[in-house]
Structures are given as C-alpha cells and as structure tokens.
Amino acid sequence: MEFKSSYLKWVVLGLQGFVMSGVQAAESRWQGELSFNVGYISVKDNLSTKTDQSIANYAAPNDHDGIDFAGGLGQISYRLDDDNRHRLYFGTSRADIAIGTLALELGYQWQQDWALVDISFLPTVLSQEAWQNPYLLNQNRQETDQKGHAFRLQLKNIGDSRLSLELGYGDTEIEDEGIMQPSLHRSGDAWLVRGQYMQPLSRSNGLISALAWLNYDAQGQAASYQRYELRMTYFHHINQHQFALTGAYGFQDYDAVHPIFLKTREQQDGRLFLAYEYQNLWGVDALSANLLLGYQLGNANLDFYDNEQIFTSIGLGWQF
C-alpha cells in the first residue's frame, strides 16, 4: 500500500497557518472557520482509481485524467478555560490544510509553559479507494476500500525555540486484497517522526523547514518501505496579501525485490505549491479569497509507478 497523501491531500500544501482570515471571536469560547473551494485536478497514475480501469502493459501512464471537485473544509473549537490553555477541536485545521493533510481530526490542545501539546485522532486520513489488484492487464480492475486510522502527538514551539516535533502512528487495511503475490500485500502499520523549524527573515516574511522519516511495515515485504522527506516553505505577507511557495522532495526505499518486476523498487517525488490569499474581502474582516496552484511529479526505477498530478483551485474562507 502507498502510505502517501491522496490527490486532495497534497493540494493545499503550503505555509502552516497560511489561510488566515482576520478576526477571531475572543469573547466566545466557540470558534470556527470554513472554506469552500472549487477546482480541477489532472492525474496520471497507474495506481489511482480515478484513471483507466484497464491497462495493457506495465509502462508508465501516458494520459491525464481530469477530476472536477467542489468541497468545504472547516474546524470548530471550544476553549475549556478562560486562560485559553485547554482546547478541544473537531474538523480540519488550517495548519493541516497548509501541509496537505485534508482529513477530519478530533483533538485536544494543552498550552504548557514549555510547548503547546496537541494530541489527536484522525479517523479518515488513510481512507480512500484502491484497486483490488492494480497489476491486472487487459482486464477491468475492480475497486475496493482502503481503511485506516491515525494518531499523532505534536509538541509545538518547544521552549519558544520555534522548533516543533511530531510523532504519528497509523494503520491501514485493504478490504479486498486481490494481489496474488503475498509479498505485495499492502495492509500494514506506519510510524512517522517529523521535525519543523520556523525562521523569521523579517516582520513580513520567513522560512519554514521540515524533515520527516516514515517507516511503513506492510504485510508484504516488497510493499514495505522507509520514506524520507524534506520540505521548505517561503512565506510573505503585505497589507491584505499573503502568499506562500512550498517545495518538497521525498524518497522511498523498499525492503524487498518486487515479484513482478524482479527489482527492488525505489521511488522519489518532488512537489511545488503556490498559495495566495486576499484578506478582508469586500471590506469584511472575516472573509477572504484564495488561489491554490500545485504540481507533483513522481519517478521510480520501475516505470509502472511513475506519476504526475496538477492542481488548480479558487475558494472563499470565512472565520467566526
């Protein structure tokens, strides 16, 4: 199984906390934010259920398949005390939107003197459609559900150092595994460790650097891998304008020889994402407009796994 973000998950890769809409209702313990976006995704990937149901060979995919989408994101939070040190939240946070994780999250935050402690459960982050057997040739491949859950612990701004750490655990299960070779069976468990540092460059811009390691232990050894990723984001704001440019590079090293291609798979991918926001739209402090543009290119030593994705979107955000 591929423990990576689906097409909508990396769509909004960008600055942590980028999509800021002006005001917050400080007098209320309830706070929330909503964003509605429409857009288009172009996908070229043999593993995606959004592409051709039947393939004739194991060559790299040739054609792009387009997906129109419209949807909303949002989060509601409740302060448990007057000092705002304890908070419950549900939904999709703007911080996760910025790093490309579009999934429901139920969590608790505790502001300590030395860091912000964030513990959460993500019931849908690993859930999506998958092919029962993506390697079938000249036959219609059938879809199945990929189910999963994830938990994570985040320590943010440790000791006012602008350094944050994250530890995550996830499990996935392919409901109807149709691959005949046991070494390619995809269900499994994953551990993630990520460190992030924010470096201000001036009062209006800065740089966020993040380094991550992920270990995926699948039922099949040829589907198990370790992944390393470096991500850097430059952000800038002036008056009502904000933008962030993010670049990321990832590398996956698999544990065993692929039984079909007789070679151990190696995968690398690069991503670019540009996010722009115009605040105080039409003079309304809580209203904003955004433009999102993304591109991802994946390359493997096995052509079958090459992939490409292009994303465009516009949307409106509202905070209350």
Residue pairs with C-beta under 8 A, 6 or more apart in sequence:
1 130
1 146
1 172
1 174
1 186
1 187
1 188
1 216
1 218
1 223
2 47
2 186
3 126
3 170
3 172
3 190
3 214
3 216
3 227
4 227
5 100
5 101
6 128
7 41
7 43
7 48
7 50
7 67
7 309
7 311
8 41
8 69
8 102
9 100
9 101
9 102
9 103
9 125
10 100
10 271
10 273
10 294
10 296
10 309
10 311
11 39
11 41
11 100
11 102
11 292
11 294
11 311
11 313
12 19
12 97
12 98
12 100
12 102
12 273
12 275
12 292
12 294
12 313
13 98
13 99
13 100
13 231
13 246
13 248
13 271
13 273
13 294
14 98
14 99
14 233
14 244
14 246
14 273
14 274
14 275
14 292
15 98
15 208
15 233
15 235
15 244
15 246
15 275
16 95
16 98
16 99
16 196
16 198
16 208
16 233
17 94
17 95
17 98
18 94
18 98
18 235
18 242
18 244
18 275
18 277
19 35
19 94
19 97
19 98
19 275
19 277
19 288
19 290
19 317
20 94
20 242
20 277
20 279
20 288
21 33
21 279
21 285
21 286
21 287
21 288
21 317
21 318
21 319
22 279
22 280
22 285
22 286
22 288
22 319
23 285
23 286
23 319
24 31
24 319
25 31
25 320
29 78
29 79
29 80
30 76
30 77
30 78
31 76
31 77
31 78
31 79
31 319
31 320
32 74
32 75
32 76
32 77
32 91
32 319
32 320
33 74
33 75
33 94
33 317
33 318
33 319
33 320
34 72
34 73
34 74
34 317
34 318
34 319
34 320
35 72
35 73
35 74
35 97
35 290
35 315
35 316
35 317
35 318
36 70
36 71
36 72
36 315
36 316
37 69
37 70
37 71
37 72
37 73
37 290
37 292
37 313
37 314
37 315
38 68
38 69
38 70
38 313
38 314
38 315
39 68
39 69
39 70
39 292
39 311
39 312
39 313
39 314
39 315
40 66
40 67
40 68
40 69
40 311
40 312
40 313
41 66
41 67
41 69
41 309
41 310
41 311
42 64
42 65
42 66
42 67
42 308
42 309
42 310
42 311
43 50
43 51
43 64
43 65
43 66
43 67
43 307
43 308
43 309
44 51
44 61
44 62
44 63
44 64
44 65
44 307
44 308
44 309
45 51
45 61
45 298
45 307
45 308
45 309
46 55
46 60
46 61
46 134
46 304
46 305
46 307
47 130
47 131
47 134
47 305
47 307
48 65
48 307
49 129
49 130
49 131
49 143
50 65
50 67
51 61
51 63
51 65
52 63
52 65
53 140
53 141
54 136
54 138
54 139
54 140
54 141
55 136
55 137
55 138
55 141
56 137
56 138
57 137
58 135
58 137
58 260
58 261
58 302
58 303
58 304
59 303
59 304
60 303
60 304
60 306
61 306
61 307
64 308
64 310
73 91
73 92
73 97
73 102
74 91
74 92
75 89
75 90
75 91
75 92
75 93
75 94
75 105
76 89
76 90
76 91
77 87
77 88
77 89
77 90
78 87
78 88
78 89
79 86
79 87
80 86
80 87
80 88
84 111
85 110
85 111
86 108
86 109
86 110
86 111
87 108
87 109
88 107
88 108
88 109
89 105
89 106
89 107
89 108
89 109
90 104
90 105
90 106
90 107
91 104
91 105
92 101
92 102
92 103
92 104
92 105
93 105
96 102
96 103
96 105
98 244
98 275
99 210
99 231
100 273
101 122
101 125
103 122
103 123
103 124
103 125
103 150
104 122
104 123
104 124
105 120
105 121
105 122
105 125
106 120
106 121
106 123
107 118
107 119
107 120
107 121
108 118
108 119
108 120
109 116
109 117
109 118
110 116
110 117
110 118
111 117
114 158
114 159
115 155
115 156
115 157
115 158
115 159
116 154
116 155
116 156
116 157
117 153
117 154
117 155
117 156
118 152
118 153
118 154
118 155
118 156
119 152
119 153
119 154
120 151
120 152
120 154
121 149
121 150
121 151
122 149
122 150
122 151
122 152
122 170
123 149
125 148
125 150
125 170
126 146
126 147
126 148
126 149
126 150
126 170
126 171
126 172
127 145
127 146
127 147
127 148
128 146
129 143
129 144
129 145
129 146
130 143
130 144
130 145
130 146
130 174
130 186
131 141
131 142
131 143
131 144
131 178
132 141
132 142
132 143
132 144
132 174
132 176
132 177
132 178
132 179
133 141
133 142
133 178
133 179
133 180
134 141
134 179
135 179
135 184
135 260
142 176
142 178
144 174
144 175
144 176
144 177
144 178
145 174
145 175
145 176
146 172
146 173
146 174
146 175
146 186
147 172
147 173
147 175
148 170
148 171
148 172
148 173
149 170
149 171
150 168
150 169
150 170
150 171
151 168
151 169
151 170
152 166
152 167
152 168
152 169
152 192
153 166
153 167
153 168
154 164
154 165
154 166
154 167
155 164
155 165
155 166
156 164
157 163
157 164
158 164
158 165
162 197
162 198
162 199
162 200
163 195
163 196
163 197
164 195
164 196
164 197
164 198
165 193
165 194
165 195
165 196
166 192
166 193
166 194
166 195
166 196
167 191
167 192
167 193
168 190
168 191
168 192
168 193
168 194
169 189
169 190
169 191
169 192
170 189
170 190
170 192
171 188
171 189
171 190
172 186
172 187
172 188
172 189
172 190
173 187
174 185
174 186
174 187
177 185
177 186
177 187
179 185
179 186
179 220
181 220
181 222
181 259
181 260
182 219
182 220
183 220
183 221
183 222
183 223
183 256
183 259
184 220
184 222
184 223
184 258
184 259
184 260
185 218
185 219
185 220
185 223
186 218
186 219
186 220
186 223
187 218
187 219
188 216
188 217
188 218
188 219
188 223
188 224
189 216
189 217
190 214
190 215
190 216
190 217
191 214
191 215
192 212
192 213
192 214
193 212
193 213
193 214
194 210
194 211
194 212
194 213
195 210
195 211
195 212
196 208
196 209
196 210
196 211
197 208
197 209
197 210
198 206
198 207
198 208
199 206
199 207
199 208
199 209
200 206
201 207
204 236
204 237
204 238
205 234
205 235
205 236
205 237
206 234
206 235
207 232
207 233
207 234
207 235
208 232
208 233
208 235
209 230
209 231
209 232
210 229
210 230
210 231
210 232
211 228
211 229
211 230
211 231
212 227
212 228
212 229
212 231
213 226
213 227
213 228
214 226
214 227
214 228
214 229
215 226
215 227
216 223
216 224
216 225
216 226
216 227
217 224
218 224
221 255
221 256
222 254
222 255
222 256
222 257
222 258
222 259
222 264
222 265
223 254
224 254
224 255
224 256
225 252
225 253
225 254
225 255
225 265
225 267
226 252
226 253
227 250
227 251
227 252
227 253
228 250
228 251
229 248
229 249
229 250
229 251
230 248
230 249
230 250
231 246
231 247
231 248
231 249
232 246
232 247
232 248
233 244
233 245
233 246
233 247
234 244
234 245
234 246
235 242
235 243
235 244
235 245
236 242
236 243
236 244
237 243
240 278
240 279
240 280
241 276
241 277
241 278
241 279
242 276
242 277
242 279
243 274
243 275
243 276
243 277
244 273
244 274
244 275
245 272
245 273
245 274
246 271
246 272
246 273
246 274
246 275
247 270
247 271
247 272
248 270
248 271
249 268
249 269
249 270
249 271
250 268
250 269
250 270
250 271
251 266
251 267
251 268
252 265
252 266
252 267
252 268
253 266
254 264
254 265
254 266
254 267
255 264
256 264
257 263
257 264
258 264
258 265
258 302
261 302
261 304
263 301
263 302
265 300
265 301
265 302
265 305
266 300
266 301
267 298
267 299
267 300
267 305
268 298
268 299
268 300
269 296
269 297
269 298
269 299
269 307
270 296
270 297
271 294
271 295
271 296
271 297
272 294
272 295
272 296
273 292
273 293
273 294
273 295
274 292
274 293
274 294
275 290
275 291
275 292
275 293
276 290
276 291
276 292
277 288
277 289
277 290
277 291
277 317
278 288
278 289
278 290
279 288
280 287
280 288
281 287
281 288
281 289
281 316
286 318
286 319
286 320
287 316
287 317
287 318
288 316
288 317
288 318
289 314
289 315
289 316
289 317
290 313
290 314
290 315
290 316
290 317
291 313
291 314
292 311
292 312
292 313
292 314
292 315
293 311
293 312
293 313
294 309
294 310
294 311
294 312
295 309
295 310
295 311
296 307
296 308
296 309
297 307
297 308
298 305
298 306
298 307
298 308
299 306
300 306
